[in-house]
Amino acid sequence: MIEYSPFWKTLKESNESTYTLITKYHISSAIIDKLRKNKPMNTTTLNDLCRILNCSLEDIACYVPSEEDQKL
């Protein structure tokens, strides 16, 4: 499962907040909710977050094996 726990650490270490992501960068509150709940999101959004926070993808998301993953 893709998990966004690294995002919260990266955000905390940055000069940004969820408020600035929404108001300054027009990241929707639905995206913030997806990050909180580890829900799927599109790679364009991940790209935008990396650009805003000046970080790498691994600073936003990581893969954690889970029994909740869909069957292959």
mmCIF file of the N, C-alpha and C atoms, coordinates in Angstrom:
data_MODEL
# 
_entry.id   MODEL 
# 
loop_
_atom_site.group_PDB 
_atom_site.id 
_atom_site.type_symbol 
_atom_site.label_atom_id 
_atom_site.label_alt_id 
_atom_site.label_comp_id 
_atom_site.label_asym_id 
_atom_site.label_entity_id 
_atom_site.label_seq_id 
_atom_site.pdbx_PDB_ins_code 
_atom_site.Cartn_x 
_atom_site.Cartn_y 
_atom_site.Cartn_z 
_atom_site.occupancy 
_atom_site.B_iso_or_equiv 
_atom_site.pdbx_formal_charge 
_atom_site.auth_seq_id 
_atom_site.auth_comp_id 
_atom_site.auth_asym_id 
_atom_site.auth_atom_id 
_atom_site.pdbx_PDB_model_num 
ATOM 1   N N  . MET A 1 1  ? 0.843  -1.161  0.000   1.00 0.00 ? 1  MET A N  1 
ATOM 2   C CA . MET A 1 1  ? 0.000  0.000   0.000   1.00 0.00 ? 1  MET A CA 1 
ATOM 3   C C  . MET A 1 1  ? 0.897  1.236   0.000   1.00 0.00 ? 1  MET A C  1 
ATOM 4   N N  . ILE A 1 2  ? 0.508  2.225   -0.747  1.00 0.00 ? 2  ILE A N  1 
ATOM 5   C CA . ILE A 1 2  ? 1.239  3.490   -0.761  1.00 0.00 ? 2  ILE A CA 1 
ATOM 6   C C  . ILE A 1 2  ? 0.815  4.283   0.456   1.00 0.00 ? 2  ILE A C  1 
ATOM 7   N N  . GLU A 1 3  ? 1.798  4.722   1.203   1.00 0.00 ? 3  GLU A N  1 
ATOM 8   C CA . GLU A 1 3  ? 1.540  5.452   2.444   1.00 0.00 ? 3  GLU A CA 1 
ATOM 9   C C  . GLU A 1 3  ? 2.178  6.837   2.344   1.00 0.00 ? 3  GLU A C  1 
ATOM 10  N N  . TYR A 1 4  ? 1.506  7.821   2.909   1.00 0.00 ? 4  TYR A N  1 
ATOM 11  C CA . TYR A 1 4  ? 1.974  9.201   2.802   1.00 0.00 ? 4  TYR A CA 1 
ATOM 12  C C  . TYR A 1 4  ? 2.537  9.750   4.110   1.00 0.00 ? 4  TYR A C  1 
ATOM 13  N N  . SER A 1 5  ? 2.954  8.882   5.017   1.00 0.00 ? 5  SER A N  1 
ATOM 14  C CA . SER A 1 5  ? 3.538  9.363   6.271   1.00 0.00 ? 5  SER A CA 1 
ATOM 15  C C  . SER A 1 5  ? 4.780  10.225  6.052   1.00 0.00 ? 5  SER A C  1 
ATOM 16  N N  . PRO A 1 6  ? 5.622  9.937   5.039   1.00 0.00 ? 6  PRO A N  1 
ATOM 17  C CA . PRO A 1 6  ? 6.768  10.827  4.823   1.00 0.00 ? 6  PRO A CA 1 
ATOM 18  C C  . PRO A 1 6  ? 6.350  12.266  4.475   1.00 0.00 ? 6  PRO A C  1 
ATOM 19  N N  . PHE A 1 7  ? 5.191  12.403  3.831   1.00 0.00 ? 7  PHE A N  1 
ATOM 20  C CA . PHE A 1 7  ? 4.703  13.732  3.467   1.00 0.00 ? 7  PHE A CA 1 
ATOM 21  C C  . PHE A 1 7  ? 4.565  14.624  4.695   1.00 0.00 ? 7  PHE A C  1 
ATOM 22  N N  . TRP A 1 8  ? 3.985  14.082  5.756   1.00 0.00 ? 8  TRP A N  1 
ATOM 23  C CA . TRP A 1 8  ? 3.706  14.883  6.956   1.00 0.00 ? 8  TRP A CA 1 
ATOM 24  C C  . TRP A 1 8  ? 4.992  15.348  7.626   1.00 0.00 ? 8  TRP A C  1 
ATOM 25  N N  . LYS A 1 9  ? 6.000  14.500  7.612   1.00 0.00 ? 9  LYS A N  1 
ATOM 26  C CA . LYS A 1 9  ? 7.309  14.888  8.159   1.00 0.00 ? 9  LYS A CA 1 
ATOM 27  C C  . LYS A 1 9  ? 7.932  15.973  7.290   1.00 0.00 ? 9  LYS A C  1 
ATOM 28  N N  . THR A 1 10 ? 7.880  15.789  5.980   1.00 0.00 ? 10 THR A N  1 
ATOM 29  C CA . THR A 1 10 ? 8.439  16.763  5.044   1.00 0.00 ? 10 THR A CA 1 
ATOM 30  C C  . THR A 1 10 ? 7.716  18.095  5.161   1.00 0.00 ? 10 THR A C  1 
ATOM 31  N N  . LEU A 1 11 ? 6.402  18.046  5.252   1.00 0.00 ? 11 LEU A N  1 
ATOM 32  C CA . LEU A 1 11 ? 5.620  19.276  5.397   1.00 0.00 ? 11 LEU A CA 1 
ATOM 33  C C  . LEU A 1 11 ? 5.996  20.009  6.683   1.00 0.00 ? 11 LEU A C  1 
ATOM 34  N N  . LYS A 1 12 ? 6.124  19.276  7.769   1.00 0.00 ? 12 LYS A N  1 
ATOM 35  C CA . LYS A 1 12 ? 6.474  19.879  9.061   1.00 0.00 ? 12 LYS A CA 1 
ATOM 36  C C  . LYS A 1 12 ? 7.838  20.568  9.004   1.00 0.00 ? 12 LYS A C  1 
ATOM 37  N N  . GLU A 1 13 ? 8.787  19.978  8.265   1.00 0.00 ? 13 GLU A N  1 
ATOM 38  C CA . GLU A 1 13 ? 10.136 20.527  8.159   1.00 0.00 ? 13 GLU A CA 1 
ATOM 39  C C  . GLU A 1 13 ? 10.229 21.674  7.154   1.00 0.00 ? 13 GLU A C  1 
ATOM 40  N N  . SER A 1 14 ? 9.173  21.892  6.393   1.00 0.00 ? 14 SER A N  1 
ATOM 41  C CA . SER A 1 14 ? 9.167  22.953  5.381   1.00 0.00 ? 14 SER A CA 1 
ATOM 42  C C  . SER A 1 14 ? 8.592  24.244  5.959   1.00 0.00 ? 14 SER A C  1 
ATOM 43  N N  . ASN A 1 15 ? 8.559  25.264  5.125   1.00 0.00 ? 15 ASN A N  1 
ATOM 44  C CA . ASN A 1 15 ? 7.945  26.537  5.518   1.00 0.00 ? 15 ASN A CA 1 
ATOM 45  C C  . ASN A 1 15 ? 6.462  26.584  5.144   1.00 0.00 ? 15 ASN A C  1 
ATOM 46  N N  . GLU A 1 16 ? 5.926  25.461  4.710   1.00 0.00 ? 16 GLU A N  1 
ATOM 47  C CA . GLU A 1 16 ? 4.538  25.393  4.255   1.00 0.00 ? 16 GLU A CA 1 
ATOM 48  C C  . GLU A 1 16 ? 3.669  24.709  5.308   1.00 0.00 ? 16 GLU A C  1 
ATOM 49  N N  . SER A 1 17 ? 2.372  24.792  5.105   1.00 0.00 ? 17 SER A N  1 
ATOM 50  C CA . SER A 1 17 ? 1.392  24.120  5.966   1.00 0.00 ? 17 SER A CA 1 
ATOM 51  C C  . SER A 1 17 ? 0.253  23.654  5.071   1.00 0.00 ? 17 SER A C  1 
ATOM 52  N N  . THR A 1 18 ? -0.670 22.898  5.633   1.00 0.00 ? 18 THR A N  1 
ATOM 53  C CA . THR A 1 18 ? -1.821 22.508  4.816   1.00 0.00 ? 18 THR A CA 1 
ATOM 54  C C  . THR A 1 18 ? -2.584 23.758  4.379   1.00 0.00 ? 18 THR A C  1 
ATOM 55  N N  . TYR A 1 19 ? -2.602 24.767  5.227   1.00 0.00 ? 19 TYR A N  1 
ATOM 56  C CA . TYR A 1 19 ? -3.282 26.019  4.884   1.00 0.00 ? 19 TYR A CA 1 
ATOM 57  C C  . TYR A 1 19 ? -2.646 26.671  3.653   1.00 0.00 ? 19 TYR A C  1 
ATOM 58  N N  . THR A 1 20 ? -1.321 26.765  3.621   1.00 0.00 ? 20 THR A N  1 
ATOM 59  C CA . THR A 1 20 ? -0.670 27.392  2.458   1.00 0.00 ? 20 THR A CA 1 
ATOM 60  C C  . THR A 1 20 ? -0.792 26.514  1.211   1.00 0.00 ? 20 THR A C  1 
ATOM 61  N N  . LEU A 1 21 ? -0.793 25.195  1.397   1.00 0.00 ? 21 LEU A N  1 
ATOM 62  C CA . LEU A 1 21 ? -0.980 24.317  0.235   1.00 0.00 ? 21 LEU A CA 1 
ATOM 63  C C  . LEU A 1 21 ? -2.334 24.599  -0.414  1.00 0.00 ? 21 LEU A C  1 
ATOM 64  N N  . ILE A 1 22 ? -3.347 24.800  0.418   1.00 0.00 ? 22 ILE A N  1 
ATOM 65  C CA . ILE A 1 22 ? -4.692 25.044  -0.100  1.00 0.00 ? 22 ILE A CA 1 
ATOM 66  C C  . ILE A 1 22 ? -4.838 26.463  -0.647  1.00 0.00 ? 22 ILE A C  1 
ATOM 67  N N  . THR A 1 23 ? -4.401 27.451  0.107   1.00 0.00 ? 23 THR A N  1 
ATOM 68  C CA . THR A 1 23 ? -4.655 28.842  -0.291  1.00 0.00 ? 23 THR A CA 1 
ATOM 69  C C  . THR A 1 23 ? -3.659 29.393  -1.292  1.00 0.00 ? 23 THR A C  1 
ATOM 70  N N  . LYS A 1 24 ? -2.386 29.091  -1.118  1.00 0.00 ? 24 LYS A N  1 
ATOM 71  C CA . LYS A 1 24 ? -1.355 29.651  -1.994  1.00 0.00 ? 24 LYS A CA 1 
ATOM 72  C C  . LYS A 1 24 ? -1.146 28.810  -3.255  1.00 0.00 ? 24 LYS A C  1 
ATOM 73  N N  . TYR A 1 25 ? -1.192 27.479  -3.094  1.00 0.00 ? 25 TYR A N  1 
ATOM 74  C CA . TYR A 1 25 ? -0.869 26.588  -4.215  1.00 0.00 ? 25 TYR A CA 1 
ATOM 75  C C  . TYR A 1 25 ? -2.090 25.895  -4.819  1.00 0.00 ? 25 TYR A C  1 
ATOM 76  N N  . HIS A 1 26 ? -3.255 26.144  -4.260  1.00 0.00 ? 26 HIS A N  1 
ATOM 77  C CA . HIS A 1 26 ? -4.521 25.612  -4.790  1.00 0.00 ? 26 HIS A CA 1 
ATOM 78  C C  . HIS A 1 26 ? -4.585 24.091  -4.800  1.00 0.00 ? 26 HIS A C  1 
ATOM 79  N N  . ILE A 1 27 ? -3.949 23.480  -3.795  1.00 0.00 ? 27 ILE A N  1 
ATOM 80  C CA . ILE A 1 27 ? -4.118 22.041  -3.583  1.00 0.00 ? 27 ILE A CA 1 
ATOM 81  C C  . ILE A 1 27 ? -5.459 21.887  -2.874  1.00 0.00 ? 27 ILE A C  1 
ATOM 82  N N  . SER A 1 28 ? -6.309 21.033  -3.388  1.00 0.00 ? 28 SER A N  1 
ATOM 83  C CA . SER A 1 28 ? -7.657 20.936  -2.824  1.00 0.00 ? 28 SER A CA 1 
ATOM 84  C C  . SER A 1 28 ? -7.641 20.278  -1.441  1.00 0.00 ? 28 SER A C  1 
ATOM 85  N N  . SER A 1 29 ? -8.657 20.596  -0.666  1.00 0.00 ? 29 SER A N  1 
ATOM 86  C CA . SER A 1 29 ? -8.792 19.963  0.652   1.00 0.00 ? 29 SER A CA 1 
ATOM 87  C C  . SER A 1 29 ? -9.048 18.460  0.494   1.00 0.00 ? 29 SER A C  1 
ATOM 88  N N  . ALA A 1 30 ? -9.602 18.056  -0.639  1.00 0.00 ? 30 ALA A N  1 
ATOM 89  C CA . ALA A 1 30 ? -9.810 16.628  -0.912  1.00 0.00 ? 30 ALA A CA 1 
ATOM 90  C C  . ALA A 1 30 ? -8.464 15.902  -1.030  1.00 0.00 ? 30 ALA A C  1 
ATOM 91  N N  . ILE A 1 31 ? -7.476 16.556  -1.618  1.00 0.00 ? 31 ILE A N  1 
ATOM 92  C CA . ILE A 1 31 ? -6.131 15.969  -1.731  1.00 0.00 ? 31 ILE A CA 1 
ATOM 93  C C  . ILE A 1 31 ? -5.512 15.832  -0.339  1.00 0.00 ? 31 ILE A C  1 
ATOM 94  N N  . ILE A 1 32 ? -5.661 16.850  0.485   1.00 0.00 ? 32 ILE A N  1 
ATOM 95  C CA . ILE A 1 32 ? -5.146 16.779  1.856   1.00 0.00 ? 32 ILE A CA 1 
ATOM 96  C C  . ILE A 1 32 ? -5.800 15.610  2.592   1.00 0.00 ? 32 ILE A C  1 
ATOM 97  N N  . ASP A 1 33 ? -7.094 15.418  2.370   1.00 0.00 ? 33 ASP A N  1 
ATOM 98  C CA . ASP A 1 33 ? -7.809 14.304  2.980   1.00 0.00 ? 33 ASP A CA 1 
ATOM 99  C C  . ASP A 1 33 ? -7.274 12.966  2.471   1.00 0.00 ? 33 ASP A C  1 
ATOM 100 N N  . LYS A 1 34 ? -6.991 12.869  1.174   1.00 0.00 ? 34 LYS A N  1 
ATOM 101 C CA . LYS A 1 34 ? -6.411 11.643  0.614   1.00 0.00 ? 34 LYS A CA 1 
ATOM 102 C C  . LYS A 1 34 ? -5.053 11.352  1.246   1.00 0.00 ? 34 LYS A C  1 
ATOM 103 N N  . LEU A 1 35 ? -4.252 12.391  1.461   1.00 0.00 ? 35 LEU A N  1 
ATOM 104 C CA . LEU A 1 35 ? -2.953 12.210  2.110   1.00 0.00 ? 35 LEU A CA 1 
ATOM 105 C C  . LEU A 1 35 ? -3.132 11.695  3.542   1.00 0.00 ? 35 LEU A C  1 
ATOM 106 N N  . ARG A 1 36 ? -4.095 12.241  4.234   1.00 0.00 ? 36 ARG A N  1 
ATOM 107 C CA . ARG A 1 36 ? -4.358 11.813  5.623   1.00 0.00 ? 36 ARG A CA 1 
ATOM 108 C C  . ARG A 1 36 ? -4.790 10.349  5.690   1.00 0.00 ? 36 ARG A C  1 
ATOM 109 N N  . LYS A 1 37 ? -5.576 9.923   4.704   1.00 0.00 ? 37 LYS A N  1 
ATOM 110 C CA . LYS A 1 37 ? -6.173 8.586   4.724   1.00 0.00 ? 37 LYS A CA 1 
ATOM 111 C C  . LYS A 1 37 ? -5.446 7.579   3.838   1.00 0.00 ? 37 LYS A C  1 
ATOM 112 N N  . ASN A 1 38 ? -4.278 7.961   3.302   1.00 0.00 ? 38 ASN A N  1 
ATOM 113 C CA . ASN A 1 38 ? -3.499 7.072   2.432   1.00 0.00 ? 38 ASN A CA 1 
ATOM 114 C C  . ASN A 1 38 ? -4.320 6.538   1.263   1.00 0.00 ? 38 ASN A C  1 
ATOM 115 N N  . LYS A 1 39 ? -5.103 7.419   0.664   1.00 0.00 ? 39 LYS A N  1 
ATOM 116 C CA . LYS A 1 39 ? -5.928 7.060   -0.487  1.00 0.00 ? 39 LYS A CA 1 
ATOM 117 C C  . LYS A 1 39 ? -5.135 7.293   -1.773  1.00 0.00 ? 39 LYS A C  1 
ATOM 118 N N  . PRO A 1 40 ? -5.479 6.588   -2.850  1.00 0.00 ? 40 PRO A N  1 
ATOM 119 C CA . PRO A 1 40 ? -4.770 6.769   -4.118  1.00 0.00 ? 40 PRO A CA 1 
ATOM 120 C C  . PRO A 1 40 ? -4.921 8.198   -4.652  1.00 0.00 ? 40 PRO A C  1 
ATOM 121 N N  . MET A 1 41 ? -3.870 8.674   -5.286  1.00 0.00 ? 41 MET A N  1 
ATOM 122 C CA . MET A 1 41 ? -3.944 9.970   -5.966  1.00 0.00 ? 41 MET A CA 1 
ATOM 123 C C  . MET A 1 41 ? -3.084 9.919   -7.208  1.00 0.00 ? 41 MET A C  1 
ATOM 124 N N  . ASN A 1 42 ? -3.291 10.881  -8.069  1.00 0.00 ? 42 ASN A N  1 
ATOM 125 C CA . ASN A 1 42 ? -2.608 10.823  -9.350  1.00 0.00 ? 42 ASN A CA 1 
ATOM 126 C C  . ASN A 1 42 ? -1.181 11.379  -9.259  1.00 0.00 ? 42 ASN A C  1 
ATOM 127 N N  . THR A 1 43 ? -0.349 10.915  -10.176 1.00 0.00 ? 43 THR A N  1 
ATOM 128 C CA . THR A 1 43 ? 1.069  11.275  -10.133 1.00 0.00 ? 43 THR A CA 1 
ATOM 129 C C  . THR A 1 43 ? 1.311  12.751  -10.421 1.00 0.00 ? 43 THR A C  1 
ATOM 130 N N  . THR A 1 44 ? 0.413  13.406  -11.113 1.00 0.00 ? 44 THR A N  1 
ATOM 131 C CA . THR A 1 44 ? 0.545  14.852  -11.338 1.00 0.00 ? 44 THR A CA 1 
ATOM 132 C C  . THR A 1 44 ? 0.501  15.590  -10.009 1.00 0.00 ? 44 THR A C  1 
ATOM 133 N N  . THR A 1 45 ? -0.377 15.164  -9.126  1.00 0.00 ? 45 THR A N  1 
ATOM 134 C CA . THR A 1 45 ? -0.480 15.771  -7.795  1.00 0.00 ? 45 THR A CA 1 
ATOM 135 C C  . THR A 1 45 ? 0.791  15.521  -6.999  1.00 0.00 ? 45 THR A C  1 
ATOM 136 N N  . LEU A 1 46 ? 1.309  14.298  -7.053  1.00 0.00 ? 46 LEU A N  1 
ATOM 137 C CA . LEU A 1 46 ? 2.559  13.992  -6.363  1.00 0.00 ? 46 LEU A CA 1 
ATOM 138 C C  . LEU A 1 46 ? 3.694  14.854  -6.909  1.00 0.00 ? 46 LEU A C  1 
ATOM 139 N N  . ASN A 1 47 ? 3.717  15.032  -8.222  1.00 0.00 ? 47 ASN A N  1 
ATOM 140 C CA . ASN A 1 47 ? 4.709  15.892  -8.856  1.00 0.00 ? 47 ASN A CA 1 
ATOM 141 C C  . ASN A 1 47 ? 4.587  17.330  -8.329  1.00 0.00 ? 47 ASN A C  1 
ATOM 142 N N  . ASP A 1 48 ? 3.372  17.833  -8.260  1.00 0.00 ? 48 ASP A N  1 
ATOM 143 C CA . ASP A 1 48 ? 3.145  19.188  -7.750  1.00 0.00 ? 48 ASP A CA 1 
ATOM 144 C C  . ASP A 1 48 ? 3.634  19.332  -6.315  1.00 0.00 ? 48 ASP A C  1 
ATOM 145 N N  . LEU A 1 49 ? 3.339  18.354  -5.482  1.00 0.00 ? 49 LEU A N  1 
ATOM 146 C CA . LEU A 1 49 ? 3.774  18.410  -4.088  1.00 0.00 ? 49 LEU A CA 1 
ATOM 147 C C  . LEU A 1 49 ? 5.302  18.401  -3.976  1.00 0.00 ? 49 LEU A C  1 
ATOM 148 N N  . CYS A 1 50 ? 5.953  17.586  -4.800  1.00 0.00 ? 50 CYS A N  1 
ATOM 149 C CA . CYS A 1 50 ? 7.424  17.562  -4.812  1.00 0.00 ? 50 CYS A CA 1 
ATOM 150 C C  . CYS A 1 50 ? 7.982  18.922  -5.219  1.00 0.00 ? 50 CYS A C  1 
ATOM 151 N N  . ARG A 1 51 ? 7.380  19.543  -6.207  1.00 0.00 ? 51 ARG A N  1 
ATOM 152 C CA . ARG A 1 51 ? 7.826  20.872  -6.654  1.00 0.00 ? 51 ARG A CA 1 
ATOM 153 C C  . ARG A 1 51 ? 7.607  21.919  -5.572  1.00 0.00 ? 51 ARG A C  1 
ATOM 154 N N  . ILE A 1 52 ? 6.439  21.903  -4.949  1.00 0.00 ? 52 ILE A N  1 
ATOM 155 C CA . ILE A 1 52 ? 6.118  22.885  -3.907  1.00 0.00 ? 52 ILE A CA 1 
ATOM 156 C C  . ILE A 1 52 ? 7.061  22.739  -2.720  1.00 0.00 ? 52 ILE A C  1 
ATOM 157 N N  . LEU A 1 53 ? 7.296  21.513  -2.299  1.00 0.00 ? 53 LEU A N  1 
ATOM 158 C CA . LEU A 1 53 ? 8.109  21.259  -1.108  1.00 0.00 ? 53 LEU A CA 1 
ATOM 159 C C  . LEU A 1 53 ? 9.593  21.077  -1.425  1.00 0.00 ? 53 LEU A C  1 
ATOM 160 N N  . ASN A 1 54 ? 9.923  21.150  -2.716  1.00 0.00 ? 54 ASN A N  1 
ATOM 161 C CA . ASN A 1 54 ? 11.314 21.001  -3.153  1.00 0.00 ? 54 ASN A CA 1 
ATOM 162 C C  . ASN A 1 54 ? 11.933 19.721  -2.576  1.00 0.00 ? 54 ASN A C  1 
ATOM 163 N N  . CYS A 1 55 ? 11.273 18.602  -2.884  1.00 0.00 ? 55 CYS A N  1 
ATOM 164 C CA . CYS A 1 55 ? 11.716 17.330  -2.323  1.00 0.00 ? 55 CYS A CA 1 
ATOM 165 C C  . CYS A 1 55 ? 11.577 16.220  -3.364  1.00 0.00 ? 55 CYS A C  1 
ATOM 166 N N  . SER A 1 56 ? 11.971 15.034  -2.981  1.00 0.00 ? 56 SER A N  1 
ATOM 167 C CA . SER A 1 56 ? 11.856 13.851  -3.837  1.00 0.00 ? 56 SER A CA 1 
ATOM 168 C C  . SER A 1 56 ? 10.576 13.095  -3.521  1.00 0.00 ? 56 SER A C  1 
ATOM 169 N N  . LEU A 1 57 ? 10.200 12.212  -4.425  1.00 0.00 ? 57 LEU A N  1 
ATOM 170 C CA . LEU A 1 57 ? 8.986  11.419  -4.235  1.00 0.00 ? 57 LEU A CA 1 
ATOM 171 C C  . LEU A 1 57 ? 9.030  10.634  -2.926  1.00 0.00 ? 57 LEU A C  1 
ATOM 172 N N  . GLU A 1 58 ? 10.197 10.104  -2.586  1.00 0.00 ? 58 GLU A N  1 
ATOM 173 C CA . GLU A 1 58 ? 10.289 9.322   -1.349  1.00 0.00 ? 58 GLU A CA 1 
ATOM 174 C C  . GLU A 1 58 ? 10.130 10.179  -0.087  1.00 0.00 ? 58 GLU A C  1 
ATOM 175 N N  . ASP A 1 59 ? 10.173 11.496  -0.248  1.00 0.00 ? 59 ASP A N  1 
ATOM 176 C CA . ASP A 1 59 ? 9.889  12.403  0.868   1.00 0.00 ? 59 ASP A CA 1 
ATOM 177 C C  . ASP A 1 59 ? 8.387  12.639  1.028   1.00 0.00 ? 59 ASP A C  1 
ATOM 178 N N  . ILE A 1 60 ? 7.600  12.081  0.109   1.00 0.00 ? 60 ILE A N  1 
ATOM 179 C CA . ILE A 1 60 ? 6.148  12.253  0.126   1.00 0.00 ? 60 ILE A CA 1 
ATOM 180 C C  . ILE A 1 60 ? 5.427  10.923  0.326   1.00 0.00 ? 60 ILE A C  1 
ATOM 181 N N  . ALA A 1 61 ? 5.937  9.868   -0.303  1.00 0.00 ? 61 ALA A N  1 
ATOM 182 C CA . ALA A 1 61 ? 5.240  8.583   -0.278  1.00 0.00 ? 61 ALA A CA 1 
ATOM 183 C C  . ALA A 1 61 ? 6.223  7.430   -0.158  1.00 0.00 ? 61 ALA A C  1 
ATOM 184 N N  . CYS A 1 62 ? 5.706  6.318   0.364   1.00 0.00 ? 62 CYS A N  1 
ATOM 185 C CA . CYS A 1 62 ? 6.503  5.094   0.415   1.00 0.00 ? 62 CYS A CA 1 
ATOM 186 C C  . CYS A 1 62 ? 5.564  3.898   0.246   1.00 0.00 ? 62 CYS A C  1 
ATOM 187 N N  . TYR A 1 63 ? 6.144  2.787   -0.148  1.00 0.00 ? 63 TYR A N  1 
ATOM 188 C CA . TYR A 1 63 ? 5.365  1.558   -0.290  1.00 0.00 ? 63 TYR A CA 1 
ATOM 189 C C  . TYR A 1 63 ? 5.563  0.703   0.961   1.00 0.00 ? 63 TYR A C  1 
ATOM 190 N N  . VAL A 1 64 ? 4.450  0.280   1.541   1.00 0.00 ? 64 VAL A N  1 
ATOM 191 C CA . VAL A 1 64 ? 4.482  -0.605  2.705   1.00 0.00 ? 64 VAL A CA 1 
ATOM 192 C C  . VAL A 1 64 ? 3.614  -1.813  2.367   1.00 0.00 ? 64 VAL A C  1 
ATOM 193 N N  . PRO A 1 65 ? 4.213  -3.026  2.341   1.00 0.00 ? 65 PRO A N  1 
ATOM 194 C CA . PRO A 1 65 ? 3.402  -4.218  2.065   1.00 0.00 ? 65 PRO A CA 1 
ATOM 195 C C  . PRO A 1 65 ? 2.261  -4.321  3.079   1.00 0.00 ? 65 PRO A C  1 
ATOM 196 N N  . SER A 1 66 ? 1.102  -4.736  2.582   1.00 0.00 ? 66 SER A N  1 
ATOM 197 C CA . SER A 1 66 ? -0.067 -4.793  3.443   1.00 0.00 ? 66 SER A CA 1 
ATOM 198 C C  . SER A 1 66 ? -1.005 -5.896  2.999   1.00 0.00 ? 66 SER A C  1 
ATOM 199 N N  . GLU A 1 67 ? -1.685 -6.485  3.961   1.00 0.00 ? 67 GLU A N  1 
ATOM 200 C CA . GLU A 1 67 ? -2.700 -7.497  3.664   1.00 0.00 ? 67 GLU A CA 1 
ATOM 201 C C  . GLU A 1 67 ? -3.918 -6.842  2.985   1.00 0.00 ? 67 GLU A C  1 
ATOM 202 N N  . GLU A 1 68 ? -4.012 -5.512  3.076   1.00 0.00 ? 68 GLU A N  1 
ATOM 203 C CA . GLU A 1 68 ? -5.136 -4.794  2.473   1.00 0.00 ? 68 GLU A CA 1 
ATOM 204 C C  . GLU A 1 68 ? -4.939 -4.526  0.982   1.00 0.00 ? 68 GLU A C  1 
ATOM 205 N N  . ASP A 1 69 ? -3.729 -4.815  0.472   1.00 0.00 ? 69 ASP A N  1 
ATOM 206 C CA . ASP A 1 69 ? -3.487 -4.642  -0.964  1.00 0.00 ? 69 ASP A CA 1 
ATOM 207 C C  . ASP A 1 69 ? -4.436 -5.532  -1.756  1.00 0.00 ? 69 ASP A C  1 
ATOM 208 N N  . GLN A 1 70 ? -4.811 -5.051  -2.940  1.00 0.00 ? 70 GLN A N  1 
ATOM 209 C CA . GLN A 1 70 ? -5.669 -5.866  -3.782  1.00 0.00 ? 70 GLN A CA 1 
ATOM 210 C C  . GLN A 1 70 ? -4.905 -7.111  -4.247  1.00 0.00 ? 70 GLN A C  1 
ATOM 211 N N  . LYS A 1 71 ? -5.627 -8.175  -4.464  1.00 0.00 ? 71 LYS A N  1 
ATOM 212 C CA . LYS A 1 71 ? -5.021 -9.424  -4.927  1.00 0.00 ? 71 LYS A CA 1 
ATOM 213 C C  . LYS A 1 71 ? -4.557 -9.267  -6.359  1.00 0.00 ? 71 LYS A C  1 
ATOM 214 N N  . LEU A 1 72 ? -3.406 -9.860  -6.680  1.00 0.00 ? 72 LEU A N  1 
ATOM 215 C CA . LEU A 1 72 ? -2.865 -9.819  -8.046  1.00 0.00 ? 72 LEU A CA 1 
ATOM 216 C C  . LEU A 1 72 ? -3.269 -11.071 -8.798  1.00 0.00 ? 72 LEU A C  1 
# 
